[in-house]
Amino acid sequence: MFSRNVRLGRPLKLSSWRKVAIGTWRSAGDPSVYGILEINAERALAYIEQLRARSGRRITLSHFVGKAVAETFRRHPDINVIQRWGRLYPRPNVDVFFQVASDGEGRDLSGMTIRSAQSKRMEEIAAEMEDRVTKIRSNKDRSFTRMKSMMDLLPGFVSSWILSFSGFLMYTLNLWTPLMGTPKDPFGSVMITNIGSLGLNLAFAPLVPYSRIPLLVAVGAVAEKVIAENGQPRVAPCINICVTFDHRVIDGVHASKMSKCMQKIFADPEKELS
C-alpha cells in the first residue's frame, strides 16, 4: 500500500518565464565550466561617468561589460562561434543578449539582443536598450508579446518539447519561419545578466541549451575591497564577473585570452574602447 511521500498544496500559477525555465533544464548533466574574474572597476566607473555627462544617457555597468565582452569576442573570433552537427561555425558579428526584467520588478524575465555590438558605441547600446526595455514593459514589443502569449497558453510539460524543437530547427537545422513568433537568431553570441542589480556580489547563471550560446556572463554588484597597488594596500571599487561557458566550445586557453582582454579594457577603457 502506498501513501503520499510529500505533502503538497495545489500547483502554483506559473509565469511565462518560469514555464520556460522548467522546460529548459531537464538534466543536471552538462559541459558547463565556471570561473570568476575579480576586477578593479575604478577606471571603468569613471569612464561611464564621462560618457553619461557627454551623452546624457543612463549608461550603466551592464552596458560597459556588454561592450567589453563584444570587443573581446571581436579580438578573439575563434570564441564567437556556434556548435552544430559536431562542428563549430563562426559568426560574422558579435550580437549580445541582455537579460532584463520585463515587469520592472524582476518577477518575470525577458531579454533583448544588440546586433553588431562590437561596432556600436556604448551610448548607442544604452539608447537601443532603453528603447527596447520601454517597449517590452509597455507590451509594445510585438515579438516579445507574441512569444509570452504563446508560453502563457502552453501547459508546463509541453514547454520543454517546444523549446527543444525550436532550438533544433533554428540552430541545428539553421531554419527560421515567421510562424515561430520569434526574431531570427534571438539569443546572439553571448548572454549577459546583471546580478548586481539584485544586490548580489557573486552568483553563476546556467547556460540555456536551446540558445546555443557558449558563454554567459553574470555581473556582480560593485563593492569596495582592499587591493595591492605598487606594493601598498588601498581600497578600490571592485566587481566579480562570473562566467559559465560550454567546454565543448571554449577551453582554458580561450578563457585566459578573455580574462586578459577584459582586464586590459577595464584598466584603460578610454583607449581600448575608442
C-alpha positions in Angstrom: 0.0 0.0 0.0 1.3 3.4 -0.9 0.8 6.8 0.7 1.9 10.3 -0.2 5.6 10.8 0.1 5.4 14.6 0.3 2.6 16.8 1.5 1.9 19.2 -1.4 -0.5 22.0 -1.9 -2.2 23.0 -5.2 0.2 23.7 -8.0 1.2 27.4 -8.3 0.3 29.6 -11.3 3.5 29.9 -13.3 4.7 33.0 -15.1 5.7 32.6 -18.7 9.4 32.8 -17.7 9.0 30.1 -15.1 7.5 27.8 -17.7 10.5 28.4 -20.0 12.9 27.7 -17.1 11.2 24.4 -16.2 11.2 23.4 -19.8 14.8 24.3 -20.3 16.8 22.4 -17.7 15.7 18.8 -17.5 19.0 17.3 -16.6 22.0 18.1 -14.3 24.5 16.7 -16.8 26.1 19.3 -19.0 29.5 20.6 -20.2 29.4 23.8 -18.1 32.6 25.3 -16.7 32.5 28.2 -14.2 35.0 30.9 -13.5 35.3 34.2 -11.6 37.2 37.3 -12.6 37.6 39.8 -9.8 38.4 43.1 -11.3 39.1 46.7 -10.3 36.2 48.8 -11.7 37.6 52.2 -10.7 38.6 53.4 -14.2 35.5 51.8 -15.8 33.2 53.6 -13.4 35.0 56.9 -14.1 34.7 56.3 -17.8 31.0 55.6 -17.5 30.5 58.9 -15.7 32.3 60.7 -18.5 30.0 59.1 -21.1 26.9 59.9 -19.0 27.9 63.6 -18.8 28.8 63.8 -22.5 25.8 61.9 -23.9 23.1 62.5 -21.3 22.3 58.8 -21.5 21.9 56.5 -18.4 24.9 54.3 -19.1 25.4 51.5 -16.6 28.0 48.8 -15.8 25.9 46.4 -17.8 26.4 48.4 -20.9 30.1 48.7 -20.2 30.5 44.9 -19.7 28.4 44.2 -22.8 30.6 46.4 -24.9 33.8 45.0 -23.3 32.7 41.4 -24.0 31.7 42.3 -27.6 35.2 43.8 -28.1 36.8 40.7 -26.5 34.9 38.5 -29.0 35.9 40.8 -31.9 39.6 40.4 -31.0 39.2 36.6 -30.5 36.8 35.5 -33.3 37.5 31.8 -32.5 35.3 32.3 -29.5 32.4 33.8 -31.5 31.1 30.5 -32.9 28.1 28.3 -32.8 28.2 24.5 -32.3 26.1 22.4 -34.6 26.4 18.9 -36.1 29.6 18.4 -34.1 31.3 21.3 -35.8 32.0 25.0 -34.9 30.7 27.7 -37.2 32.0 31.3 -36.9 29.6 34.2 -36.6 30.2 37.3 -38.7 29.1 39.7 -35.9 29.0 39.8 -32.1 25.4 40.0 -31.0 25.0 40.5 -27.3 21.8 39.3 -25.5 21.0 41.2 -22.3 18.6 39.7 -19.8 16.1 42.3 -18.4 13.1 42.3 -16.0 10.1 42.5 -18.3 7.8 43.7 -15.5 10.1 46.3 -13.8 10.1 44.3 -10.6 12.1 41.2 -11.5 9.2 38.7 -11.2 9.3 37.9 -14.9 12.3 38.0 -17.2 12.9 38.8 -20.9 15.8 39.9 -22.9 17.0 41.7 -26.0 19.8 41.3 -28.5 22.0 44.1 -29.5 23.2 43.3 -33.0 26.8 44.0 -34.1 27.6 45.3 -30.6 31.3 45.2 -31.5 30.9 48.2 -33.9 28.5 50.3 -31.7 29.4 52.9 -29.2 28.3 52.4 -25.6 25.9 55.3 -25.9 24.2 53.6 -28.9 23.9 50.4 -26.9 22.4 52.2 -24.0 19.9 54.1 -26.2 18.8 50.9 -28.0 18.4 49.0 -24.8 16.4 51.8 -23.2 14.0 51.9 -26.2 13.6 48.2 -26.2 13.0 47.9 -22.4 10.3 50.6 -22.7 8.6 48.7 -25.4 8.8 45.4 -23.6 7.4 46.8 -20.3 4.6 48.6 -22.1 3.7 45.5 -24.2 4.7 47.3 -27.4 7.4 44.8 -28.4 5.4 42.6 -30.8 7.8 39.7 -30.9 8.1 39.5 -27.1 4.3 39.9 -26.7 3.6 37.0 -29.1 6.1 34.7 -27.5 4.9 35.5 -24.0 1.3 34.9 -25.0 2.2 31.6 -26.6 4.0 30.4 -23.4 1.2 31.6 -21.2 -1.2 29.3 -23.1 1.0 26.2 -23.1 0.9 23.7 -20.2 4.3 23.4 -18.4 5.1 19.9 -19.5 4.8 20.9 -23.2 7.2 23.8 -23.0 10.3 21.6 -22.9 9.3 19.9 -26.2 8.5 23.3 -27.9 11.8 24.8 -26.7 13.9 21.8 -27.8 12.2 21.6 -31.2 12.6 25.4 -31.8 16.3 25.2 -30.8 16.8 22.2 -33.1 15.0 23.9 -36.0 16.7 27.3 -35.7 20.3 26.3 -34.8 20.9 22.6 -35.7 19.0 22.9 -39.0 19.6 26.6 -39.2 16.0 27.3 -40.4 13.6 30.1 -39.5 10.0 30.9 -40.2 7.9 33.9 -39.0 5.3 31.4 -37.8 7.6 30.7 -34.8 6.8 34.1 -33.5 10.5 34.9 -32.7 13.1 37.1 -34.5 15.9 35.4 -36.3 18.8 34.2 -34.1 17.1 35.7 -30.9 20.0 35.0 -28.5 23.0 36.0 -30.4 26.7 35.3 -29.5 26.8 35.7 -25.7 24.3 36.3 -22.8 24.8 38.9 -20.0 22.8 39.3 -16.8 23.3 41.9 -14.1 23.0 40.1 -10.7 24.4 43.2 -9.1 21.0 44.9 -9.6 19.6 42.3 -7.2 22.3 43.2 -4.6 24.4 40.0 -5.3 28.1 40.1 -5.4 28.7 36.6 -6.7 26.5 34.1 -8.5 26.6 31.9 -11.5 23.8 31.6 -14.1 23.2 28.4 -16.1 23.7 28.1 -19.8 20.5 28.0 -21.9 20.8 24.8 -24.0 18.4 25.7 -26.9 20.0 29.1 -27.3 23.4 27.6 -28.4 25.2 30.4 -26.6 28.6 29.2 -25.4 29.2 31.9 -22.8 27.0 33.5 -20.1 28.3 36.4 -18.1 26.9 37.4 -14.7 27.9 40.9 -13.5 28.1 41.3 -9.7 27.5 44.4 -7.6 30.2 47.0 -7.0 31.9 46.5 -3.6 34.8 48.3 -2.0 37.8 45.9 -1.5 41.4 46.2 -0.4 43.8 45.8 -3.4 47.5 45.9 -3.7 49.0 48.7 -5.8 52.7 49.2 -6.1 53.2 47.0 -3.1 50.8 49.1 -1.0 47.2 48.4 0.1 44.4 50.7 -0.8 40.6 50.5 -1.2 39.0 50.4 -4.6 35.6 49.6 -6.1 35.7 46.0 -7.5 33.3 43.7 -9.2 33.1 40.0 -9.8 32.5 38.9 -13.4 31.1 35.3 -13.1 31.2 33.3 -16.3 29.6 30.0 -17.3 30.9 28.5 -20.6 30.4 25.5 -22.7 33.5 23.4 -22.5 32.8 21.9 -25.9 33.4 25.3 -27.5 35.6 27.2 -25.0 38.6 25.8 -23.1 41.2 27.1 -20.7 43.2 28.8 -23.4 40.2 30.8 -24.6 39.3 31.7 -21.0 42.8 33.0 -20.4 42.6 35.2 -23.6 39.2 36.6 -22.5 40.4 37.3 -18.9 43.5 39.2 -20.1 41.5 41.1 -22.7 38.8 42.1 -20.1 41.4 43.2 -17.6 43.1 45.3 -20.3 39.8 47.0 -21.2 38.9 47.7 -17.5 42.4 49.1 -16.9 42.2 51.7 -19.7 38.7 51.8 -21.2 39.1 55.1 -23.0 42.0 53.7 -25.0 40.7 50.2 -25.5 37.1 51.1 -26.4 37.7 54.2 -28.5 
